[in-house]
Amino acid sequence: MKKALFLLPFLIVLFIPLSSLAPTQKQPELPPIKIILTGDLMLDRGVEYMVNKYGNGDFKFPFLKIADELNQADIVFGNLEGPISDKGTKVGSIYSFRNDPRVLDGLTFAGFNILSLANNHIFDYGRLALEDTLERLKNASIDCVGFGPAVIKDIRGTKIAFLAYTAFGAAKISESDFEKVKQEIKTAKEEADILIVSLHAGEEYQKTPNQFQIDFFKTAYGAGADLVVGHHPHVVQPDLYSLGNFIFDQGFSEETMKGEIIEVQIQDKKIKNILTKEVKINDFFQPELLK
């Protein structure tokens, strides 16, 4: 009897599943979520001329040199200068833009899935063209910000929110609106893991931000924004105050034919890396990455 009791612990060991003795395998880490932020995007005027003359009227033409880079991202964001419509009447200055509805083919080809409409050109052809733009973007599965609450995208379980503001046009903000902006940012951040804010402001062709830009960036970061980027000056400014032009027909200077795209890498619901890549716009108004 004593001998049997002595053997019992060893018999128990034999019944332990072998799988529990195997080393625990570490789960492979998921690739980071990638967001690409671009600068000012205008597909009218000289850009449309190049599309019709050299691209057989196909609006994929402006994106041919950059689409492969953009399509590696989960989210591609830009500032759309002017409505996408064949409706409305020009109500702006001689510098008024209205993008042909065919541009949607190019935008989807390049992977754009969210656009800011918060700028001084979105009302260039009145409310009718704006409403038409909203409907066309919706049908193309492209979200837009600048009117209404934040847009929130869920990418593999991470919620990424976007807000956009402008210092110009019918939906413009001023310093007196900063308290409202802070509240909107706080609300958006409560609903998302990452919040990116876009600002259309500053002085055209100036390489340094003005006081409004500086104050807005400070306010947005203080309210909880994870990243703030700017548009409108048409030239690159430091610290993301302006990403410059992405697609534009301003061939009168070297500075307006350059820009930046920002690659944001997100892992474990946090920004892990921010890469700045230089873009040069060629003579056909196509952006190309500088090597």
C-alpha positions in Angstrom: 0.0 0.0 0.0 2.8 2.4 0.8 4.4 1.5 -2.5 1.3 2.5 -4.4 1.1 5.8 -2.7 4.7 6.5 -3.5 4.0 6.0 -7.2 0.9 8.2 -7.3 2.6 11.6 -7.9 4.5 10.2 -10.9 1.2 8.8 -12.4 -0.4 12.3 -12.0 2.5 13.8 -14.0 1.7 11.5 -16.9 -1.8 12.9 -17.2 -0.6 16.5 -17.7 -1.3 17.6 -21.3 1.9 17.8 -23.3 0.6 21.0 -24.9 0.9 22.8 -21.5 4.6 21.9 -21.3 5.3 23.4 -24.8 6.8 26.9 -24.9 4.3 29.7 -25.3 4.4 31.1 -28.9 4.4 34.9 -29.2 1.6 36.1 -31.4 3.0 37.9 -34.5 2.7 41.7 -34.3 0.3 43.2 -36.7 1.7 45.7 -39.2 1.2 49.3 -38.3 -1.8 51.3 -39.6 -0.6 53.7 -42.2 -2.1 57.1 -42.9 -0.8 59.5 -45.6 -1.6 63.2 -45.4 -1.2 65.3 -48.5 -1.3 69.0 -49.2 -3.5 71.2 -51.4 -5.3 69.3 -54.2 -6.7 71.2 -57.2 -7.7 69.4 -60.4 -9.2 72.3 -62.4 -7.7 74.9 -64.7 -4.1 73.9 -65.8 -4.3 70.5 -64.3 -7.5 69.6 -66.3 -5.8 71.0 -69.4 -2.9 68.6 -69.0 -5.3 65.7 -68.3 -7.2 66.4 -71.6 -4.1 67.0 -73.7 -1.7 64.3 -72.4 -3.9 62.0 -70.4 -6.8 61.3 -72.9 -9.2 63.0 -70.5 -8.5 60.3 -67.8 -8.1 61.9 -64.4 -6.0 59.1 -63.2 -3.2 60.9 -65.2 -2.3 63.4 -62.4 -1.8 60.5 -59.9 0.2 58.1 -62.1 3.6 58.8 -60.5 2.3 58.7 -56.9 -0.6 56.2 -56.8 1.5 53.2 -55.8 2.8 55.1 -52.8 -0.6 56.3 -51.7 -2.3 52.9 -52.1 0.0 51.4 -49.5 -1.9 53.4 -46.9 -5.1 52.5 -45.0 -6.2 56.2 -45.1 -5.2 58.9 -47.6 -6.2 62.4 -46.7 -6.0 65.7 -48.6 -7.4 69.2 -48.9 -9.7 69.5 -51.9 -9.6 73.0 -53.4 -13.0 73.7 -54.9 -16.2 71.6 -55.4 -16.5 68.5 -57.5 -19.6 69.4 -59.7 -21.0 70.4 -63.0 -23.6 72.5 -61.2 -23.7 76.0 -59.7 -22.7 79.5 -60.8 -19.4 81.1 -60.1 -19.7 83.4 -57.1 -16.0 83.7 -56.3 -13.1 85.7 -57.8 -11.3 85.0 -61.0 -9.4 82.4 -59.0 -12.4 80.2 -58.7 -12.2 76.4 -59.0 -14.8 73.7 -59.9 -13.4 70.2 -60.4 -14.9 68.1 -63.2 -16.9 65.1 -61.7 -14.4 62.8 -63.6 -11.8 63.7 -61.0 -13.5 61.1 -58.7 -11.9 58.4 -60.9 -8.5 59.8 -60.1 -9.1 60.2 -56.5 -10.4 56.7 -56.0 -7.5 55.3 -58.2 -5.0 57.0 -55.9 -6.7 55.7 -52.7 -8.1 58.9 -51.3 -10.8 58.1 -48.8 -11.1 61.3 -46.8 -11.0 64.9 -47.9 -11.1 68.3 -46.2 -13.6 70.7 -47.7 -12.8 73.4 -45.1 -11.2 76.0 -47.4 -11.7 79.3 -49.2 -12.7 77.6 -52.5 -15.4 75.1 -51.6 -18.1 77.8 -52.1 -16.7 79.1 -55.4 -19.8 77.9 -57.3 -22.3 78.3 -54.5 -24.3 76.0 -52.3 -25.7 74.0 -55.2 -22.2 72.8 -56.2 -21.3 72.1 -52.6 -24.3 69.9 -52.1 -23.6 68.1 -55.3 -20.0 67.6 -54.1 -21.2 66.0 -50.9 -23.5 63.6 -52.7 -20.8 62.6 -55.2 -18.2 62.0 -52.6 -20.7 59.9 -50.6 -21.4 57.8 -53.7 -17.7 57.3 -54.2 -17.2 56.2 -50.6 -15.0 59.2 -49.8 -15.6 60.8 -46.5 -15.3 64.6 -46.0 -14.6 66.9 -43.1 -15.1 70.5 -42.6 -18.9 70.5 -42.2 -20.4 68.8 -39.2 -18.8 66.5 -36.6 -15.6 64.5 -36.8 -15.3 61.7 -39.2 -14.1 58.5 -37.4 -12.7 55.6 -39.3 -12.2 52.2 -37.6 -9.1 50.5 -39.0 -8.5 47.0 -37.5 -10.0 48.0 -34.2 -8.3 51.4 -33.9 -10.6 54.5 -34.2 -9.0 57.4 -36.0 -10.9 60.7 -36.1 -10.5 63.7 -38.4 -11.6 67.3 -38.0 -11.0 70.2 -40.4 -11.1 74.0 -40.0 -10.5 77.1 -42.1 -9.8 80.7 -41.5 -11.5 81.7 -44.7 -14.8 81.4 -46.5 -18.4 80.9 -45.2 -17.4 78.4 -42.6 -14.4 80.2 -41.3 -13.3 80.4 -37.7 -11.5 83.1 -35.8 -9.8 83.4 -32.4 -13.2 83.9 -30.8 -14.2 80.4 -31.9 -11.3 78.7 -30.2 -13.3 77.6 -27.1 -15.8 75.9 -29.4 -12.9 74.3 -31.3 -11.5 73.0 -28.0 -14.8 71.4 -27.1 -15.2 69.8 -30.5 -11.7 68.4 -30.3 -12.3 67.0 -26.8 -15.5 65.4 -27.9 -13.9 63.8 -30.9 -11.0 62.5 -28.8 -13.4 60.9 -26.3 -14.8 58.8 -29.2 -11.5 57.9 -30.9 -8.0 56.6 -30.1 -6.2 59.0 -32.5 -7.4 62.5 -33.6 -5.9 64.3 -36.6 -6.9 68.0 -37.2 -6.5 70.0 -40.4 -6.3 73.8 -40.6 -6.6 75.8 -43.8 -5.0 79.1 -42.9 -1.9 81.3 -43.2 -0.5 83.7 -45.7 -0.1 82.6 -49.3 3.5 81.9 -50.4 5.0 82.7 -47.0 7.4 80.2 -45.6 6.6 80.9 -42.0 3.3 80.5 -40.1 1.4 83.6 -38.9 0.1 84.1 -35.4 -3.3 82.6 -36.1 -1.7 79.3 -37.3 0.6 79.2 -34.2 -2.3 79.9 -31.8 -4.6 77.3 -33.4 -2.0 74.6 -33.4 -1.3 75.3 -29.7 -5.0 75.3 -28.9 -5.7 72.0 -30.8 -2.8 70.2 -29.2 -3.8 71.5 -25.8 -7.3 70.2 -26.3 -6.1 66.6 -27.1 -5.3 66.5 -30.8 -2.6 63.9 -31.6 -1.5 65.6 -34.9 -2.3 68.9 -36.5 -1.4 69.7 -40.2 -1.9 72.8 -42.3 -2.8 73.9 -45.8 -3.3 77.0 -47.9 0.1 78.9 -48.1 0.9 76.8 -51.3 4.5 76.4 -50.0 5.9 74.2 -47.3 6.2 75.7 -43.8 8.0 74.0 -40.9 6.4 71.8 -38.2 3.5 70.8 -40.5 2.0 74.3 -40.5 1.7 73.9 -44.3 2.3 70.8 -46.4 2.4 72.9 -49.5 0.9 71.9 -52.8 0.2 68.3 -53.7 -1.4 68.8 -57.1 -1.7 72.4 -58.4 -0.9 74.3 -61.5 1.2 77.0 -59.9 4.3 76.6 -62.1 5.5 80.2 -61.6 8.0 79.2 -58.8 10.0 76.3 -57.6 8.5 76.5 -54.1 4.9 76.2 -55.3 5.9 73.1 -57.3 7.0 71.3 -54.2 5.2 69.9 -51.2 5.3 67.2 -48.5 3.3 64.1 -47.7 3.2 62.9 -44.2 3.2 59.2 -43.4 1.7 58.4 -39.9 2.3 54.9 -38.5 0.0 53.8 -35.7 0.5 50.7 -33.6 -1.3 49.6 -30.4 -3.6 52.6 -30.8 -0.8 55.1 -30.6 1.3 57.1 -33.1 4.6 55.3 -33.3 6.2 57.1 -36.2 5.8 60.2 -38.4 7.7 60.3 -41.7 8.0 63.4 -43.9 8.5 62.7 -47.6 9.2 65.5 -50.2 7.1 65.7 -53.4 8.0 67.5 -56.6 5.3 68.4 -59.1 6.5 67.9 -62.6 5.7 69.9 -65.8 2.5 67.8 -66.3 1.3 68.7 -62.8 1.9 65.2 -61.5 3.4 64.8 -58.0 6.5 62.6 -57.7 8.4 61.5 -54.6 11.9 62.9 -54.4 14.4 60.1 -53.9 
